[in-house]
Each structure stands twice: as C-alpha cells, then as structure tokens.
Amino acid sequence: MKDAVATGGNALPKDDETDVTRFRSAAAKRVQAHRARARMGLRCLTVRVSDHTVRHLISTGYLSLESSGAAAAVAIALEAWIADNLT
C-alpha cells in the first residue's frame, strides 16, 4: 500500500476497487436491527448520563461499582431503572 502522505491523504491505493459489499452488509444489518426495534416499539437514543446519575444507579443496586466505567453496563442499568420506575 502506498504511503498516505504520498497519495494526498488517501490511504487507499487508487488502482484498487473498493469493497462495497462489506459496506452494504453493515448497512443492511443496521436497517434490520432498526426494524426489529421498531416492531417491538423501541427506539435507540443517545443519552448523556451525569456522574450523579451513575452514582444513583450504584446506590439503588442497578449498577455495580466495578462496572460503572463501562458504557454498556451503564446503559443496561439505566434501561432497567427506567423499566422499573416508569412503567
């Protein structure tokens, strides 16, 4: 592969064809996941969570102190808290 600086910032060589099937497959998976969530009546949102909220999830037992640094664990704990308190 040519140096990215020598090719004007493009890390892909110009003579190679791009693999669009890989991108279509990833896009198809995202659409499939979106449709599955829609069938269940769910939405996927980006939410900012404060340290205070994380501490509240820990104090109420929804999140362990050890896993409080993992975004996925916080998301699962927040989802459980919402399900228990708002439904």
Secondary structure, DSSP 4 states (H G I P E B T S, - for coil): ---TTTTTT--S-TTSPP-HHHHHHHHHHHHHHHHHHHHTT---------HHHHHHHHHTTSS-STTTT-HHHHHHHHHHHHHHHH-
